């Protein structure tokens, strides 16, 4: 479904900015994009842990948000860059959206 600024179901600008900033940080820190699938899995585990801590231990909601932003950033990198460990996948990803 296309993104529409006026659609209240669309992501908020602040959310998209936070994700874009995280993508930029990740690309500076890990420019080759190697092991993006493993990074996505790691971030997913961290958001799960943050959610459990929030629900059962009163952990901060900010941790859940921060980890969710990192999951989204890794997913965007996979969409845009492909996964280096699976040759040929790069051709199926990229600027085709």
C-alpha positions in Angstrom: 0.0 0.0 0.0 1.5 3.4 -0.9 2.5 5.8 1.8 0.2 8.8 2.1 1.0 11.6 4.5 -2.7 12.2 5.1 -3.5 8.6 5.9 -3.7 8.1 9.7 -2.6 4.5 9.2 0.7 5.6 7.6 3.8 5.8 9.8 4.4 9.2 11.5 7.1 11.4 10.2 9.0 11.2 13.5 9.0 7.5 13.3 10.3 7.5 9.7 13.0 10.1 10.6 14.1 7.9 13.6 14.4 4.9 11.3 16.2 6.8 8.6 18.7 8.1 11.2 19.2 4.6 12.5 19.8 3.3 8.9 22.5 6.0 8.4 24.2 5.2 11.7 24.2 1.5 10.8 25.6 2.2 7.4 28.4 4.3 8.8 29.2 1.7 11.5 28.9 -1.4 9.2 29.2 -0.1 5.6 29.6 -3.4 3.9 26.2 -4.7 4.9 27.7 -8.1 5.7 25.6 -10.3 8.0 22.4 -8.2 7.7 20.2 -11.2 8.2 22.1 -12.0 11.5 21.8 -8.4 12.5 18.1 -8.4 11.9 17.7 -11.6 14.0 19.8 -10.1 16.8 17.7 -6.9 16.8 14.5 -8.9 16.8 15.7 -10.8 19.9 16.4 -7.5 21.6 13.0 -6.0 20.9 11.4 -9.2 22.2 13.5 -8.9 25.4 12.6 -5.2 25.7 8.9 -6.1 25.3 9.1 -8.8 28.0 10.9 -6.5 30.4 8.4 -3.8 29.7 5.4 -6.1 30.3 6.7 -8.2 33.2 9.3 -6.0 35.0 8.1 -2.4 34.3 11.0 -1.8 31.9 11.1 1.5 30.0 8.9 1.8 26.9 11.7 3.8 25.4 13.8 0.6 25.1 11.0 -1.1 23.2 10.8 1.8 20.8 14.6 2.0 20.3 14.9 -1.7 19.6 11.9 -1.6 17.2 13.5 1.2 15.3 16.7 -0.9 15.0 14.6 -3.8 13.6 13.1 -1.5 11.0 16.5 -0.1 10.1 17.9 -3.6 9.5 14.8 -4.6 7.4 15.2 -1.5 5.3 18.9 -2.3 4.7 17.9 -5.8 3.5 15.3 -4.3 1.2 17.7 -1.8 -0.3 21.0 -3.7 -0.2 20.1 -7.3 -0.3 21.8 -10.0 1.8 25.5 -10.5 0.8 25.5 -14.1 2.2 23.0 -15.1 -0.5 24.5 -14.3 -3.9 22.0 -13.0 -6.4 19.7 -11.7 -3.8 21.1 -8.2 -4.4 19.5 -8.1 -7.9 16.1 -8.8 -6.3 16.4 -6.0 -3.9 17.3 -2.4 -4.2 15.6 0.7 -5.7 12.8 -1.3 -7.4 10.1 -0.2 -4.9 
